[in-house]
Amino acid sequence: MYKYFFRLVFKRLDPEQAHHLAFRWIRLAARVPVLRTFLAAALAPRYKELRTEALGLRMHGPFGLAAGFDKNAVGIDGMAMLGFDHVEIGTVTGEPQPGNPKQRLFRLVEDRALINRMGFNNDGSLRVAARLASRTPVFKPVVGVNIGKTKVVPEEEAVADYVKSAERLAPYADYLVVNVSSPNTPGLRNLQATEALRPLLSAVREAADRTVSARRVPLLVKIAPDLADEDVDAVADLAVELGLDGIIATNTTIARECLGLTSDASLVKETGGLSGAPLKQRSLEVLRRLYARVGDRITLVGVGGIENAEDAWQRILAGATLVQGYSAFIYEGPFWGRAIHKGLAARLATSPYATLADAVGADVRKTA
């Protein structure tokens, strides 16, 4: 039914307009007590065998919403209602910014992909922090906060910009993510180089510890799929060296060649980060490489091209303790989370692993 509705309604709308419309409906439904209870029961069934511990946090399952959907922390309850075990908000920048000029979001329907050049459009860390502080949660998913660089801030002042966001947001974050991998902010990906990344991550870690003394706020870094293998290794080694809590692999790609894209050439040529099904193979490769390098010393989060339970299961076998999705939600609709959980539970039941944790990295360990 959703696929018919998508073709009839959403496909005819500008992608960004369709996003705002759908997100508004989700938020409205989450405000109606009886309706949200019914929807959560239907769309977010719990499976005891999928309960997950990661980053020192307990979750109903391993499947979460990737950053980019709820940039301003306005719909956390709604997304939890739809079955996401954790919700990563953002990317949030030190200062509010409108993002890049529209049109900046494109659907590649034939490839089940998206291209975006949103440019970190968000309300800024001060307003988002105030919104999180005043939140009275109906549902209680783990909430991650993804932070990035304000566009107008020069690269040499990036550390201070990230620190400002970390100080404001850490008190309300179950975990923090340093995003240095979006292709839509000029110069941002330069911060993935270890000589730039080391002082940035160290400063954010210190800011989080200074601001929140009662607990340790887990800190992760999100990397691009376009990194060369040796750079993936360098980030992995740096994460272990700094005592980082995790790595999210991966963000969107700027690549277009060798992805087998079949959508209209004019769409494929649009600049920005490509997400969705075509990213699946490279994201899996990066994840496998990271797990082979770091093992169980830090938590890995698999994201990029996850469409179904089999994709999520393959990420777990490749080393991901947590998995995230976004683009496929646009094409699969509100029953997507339910299908992922049901499929994961079925795969675990027929696997040789007693628990989900036992399955993490199993395929990589077999080939080591």
WOZI-V751315 format. One record per helix or strand. SS is the DSSP state (@ for helix, = for strand). FROM is the first residue (numbers start at 1). LEN is the number of residues. If there is no record, write none. Layout:
ss=[SS:SS]
from=[FROM:FROM]
len=[LEN:LEN]
This chain:
ss=[@:@:@:@:@:=:=:=:@:=:=:=:@:=:=:@:=:@:=:@:@:=:@:=:=:@:=:@:=:@:=:@:@:@:@]
from=[2:10:15:33:48:52:57:63:76:86:97:105:109:113:122:125:142:155:175:188:194:218:229:246:253:265:273:277:299:309:322:327:336:356:362]
len=[7:3:16:11:3:3:3:3:6:8:1:4:3:4:1:9:7:18:5:5:18:6:14:4:1:4:4:18:5:9:4:6:14:4:6]
